[in-house]
Amino acid sequence: MFPVPDPKSAIQRRWHPRRWFLQGLLISLPISLTVYVVLTLGSWVDSIFAAPIQALFGFDIPGLGILLTLLSILGVGLLASHVFTAWIFDRINALLERIPVLHSLYSTIQETVELLLGGKDRGFSSAVLLRQGGDMGYIIGLVTRDSLAEMPSIGEDCIAVFIPMSYGIGGFTCIVPKEKVIALPDLTPQQALRFAMAGGVGSSPRHLREKPYSSTPGSASADQPQP
């Protein structure tokens, strides 16, 4: 005698509402949050020129504020790039740097924006690995200064390495000898920053998956880095 399948148990095996709900949550939640952030940011940007648009046309025109904001940013960039108008922004920078409280706030915001957007003269120069004490492995760092002339007491062979924190905005800066870091020439600073801030979750850069360690000249090989 063969066992007779229970129709009720077969239906239960095909019916997975809990699994469907979790799968739907995993798909819909990131999309919903992304749309919410974009709409909220877009609404805020659109409201910047709400008063002038209302005064000129007598009614609101959705999206016109965003267009005017983008054109204003483009105009500022154009004026700052022109030799005859760049002095205006130099005077504004000089004025903000002379105000005690605003100087600290403005400098912090300016340097943060330049680091994230990749300014010409400032930013992360390269990505490196820094060995932790004991058997703690390696952490990803970003070189911010290749020389520290203002700190002669620590030696000429030291560099400044910024260690970003995962799932947050922040980090700490380490002053380490150059020979203590392992360079990652195939990894851009932006890729290293995204990987570190995401805690390694998600699709990591191909170079980091295939060549996780790349040594500096004169140090150990990429397959077996030394401390």
Secondary structure, DSSP 4 states (H G I P E B T S, - for coil): -PPPPPHHHHHHHH--HHHHHHHHHHHHHHHHHHHHHHHHHHHHHHTTTHHHHHHHHSS--TTHHHHHHHHHHHHHHHHHHSTTTHHHHHHHHHHHHHSHHHHHHHHHHHHHHHHHHT-SSSS--EEEEEEPSTT--EEEEEEEES--TT-GGG-TTEEEEEEEPTTSS-EEEEEEEGGGEEE-TTS-HHHHHHHHHTTT-S---HHHHH----PPTTS--TTS---
